Amino acid sequence: QRSAFQVFFYVRRLSEKYGQVPIMFGITINGTMSRFGCKLSVRASLWDAKATKAAGKSLEAQHINEKLENIKTNICLLYTSDAADDLIGV
């Protein structure tokens, strides 16, 4: 049985303080969505909503995007290992 799984990032523009907005992430599994904060923030002007990451090649953007990729990779690893455990009955 295959499930639909997705991890995505977005910012909460309404929570902007001092030009920084908090970065949030969501996980969708089979249409059920959960949202979480990842304790990161970014300059509002740096966030690319369409690409769901920091725009540009500045050190700040690279640093944020690297952290976001690590979060996504770890979530995917946890999901696939749990899914594999379910299949073999662990």
C-alpha positions as CSV (number, residue, x, y, z in Angstrom):
1,Q,0.0,0.0,0.0
2,R,1.5,3.3,-1.1
3,S,0.8,6.5,0.8
4,A,1.0,10.1,-0.3
5,F,3.7,11.9,1.7
6,Q,4.9,15.5,1.4
7,V,7.0,17.9,3.4
8,F,6.7,21.6,2.7
9,F,8.0,24.9,4.1
10,Y,6.3,28.3,4.4
11,V,6.6,31.5,6.5
12,R,4.2,33.2,8.8
13,R,4.2,36.7,7.5
14,L,1.7,37.9,10.1
15,S,4.3,37.1,12.8
16,E,6.9,39.4,11.4
17,K,9.2,41.0,13.9
18,Y,12.1,43.3,13.1
19,G,11.9,42.2,9.4
20,Q,12.2,38.5,10.3
21,V,9.4,36.0,9.7
22,P,9.3,32.5,11.3
23,I,9.7,29.5,9.0
24,M,7.2,26.8,9.5
25,F,6.9,23.3,7.9
26,G,4.0,21.0,7.2
27,I,3.8,17.3,6.7
28,T,0.9,15.8,4.7
29,I,0.3,12.0,4.8
30,N,-2.7,10.7,2.8
31,G,-4.4,14.1,2.9
32,T,-3.9,14.7,6.7
33,M,-1.8,17.7,7.4
34,S,0.2,18.8,10.5
35,R,2.1,22.0,10.8
36,F,5.1,22.7,13.0
37,G,7.6,25.5,13.7
38,C,11.2,24.7,13.0
39,K,12.7,27.5,15.2
40,L,14.2,29.3,12.2
41,S,13.5,32.7,10.9
42,V,14.4,34.6,7.7
43,R,14.2,38.1,6.4
44,A,10.8,38.5,4.8
45,S,12.4,40.0,1.7
46,L,14.6,36.9,1.3
47,W,11.8,34.2,1.3
48,D,10.7,32.8,-2.1
49,A,7.2,31.5,-1.5
50,K,7.0,29.8,-4.9
51,A,10.3,27.8,-4.3
52,T,9.6,27.5,-0.6
53,K,13.1,28.5,0.4
54,A,15.4,31.5,0.8
55,A,16.1,33.2,-2.5
56,G,19.6,34.1,-3.8
57,K,23.1,32.9,-3.2
58,S,24.0,34.9,-0.1
59,L,25.6,33.1,2.8
60,E,22.4,33.7,4.8
61,A,20.2,32.1,2.1
62,Q,22.6,29.2,1.7
63,H,22.7,28.6,5.5
64,I,18.9,28.7,5.8
65,N,18.4,26.4,2.8
66,E,20.9,23.9,4.1
67,K,19.1,23.7,7.4
68,L,15.7,23.3,5.6
69,E,17.1,20.5,3.5
70,N,18.5,18.8,6.6
71,I,15.0,19.0,8.3
72,K,13.3,17.6,5.2
73,T,15.9,14.8,4.8
74,N,15.5,13.8,8.5
75,I,11.7,13.8,8.3
76,C,11.8,11.7,5.1
77,L,14.2,9.2,6.7
78,L,12.0,8.9,9.8
79,Y,8.9,8.4,7.6
80,T,10.5,5.8,5.4
81,S,12.0,3.9,8.3
82,D,8.7,3.8,10.1
83,A,6.9,2.8,6.9
84,A,9.4,0.0,6.4
85,D,9.0,-1.1,10.0
86,D,5.2,-1.3,9.5
87,L,5.7,-3.5,6.5
88,I,7.8,-6.0,8.3
89,G,5.9,-5.9,11.5
90,V,8.5,-4.3,13.8
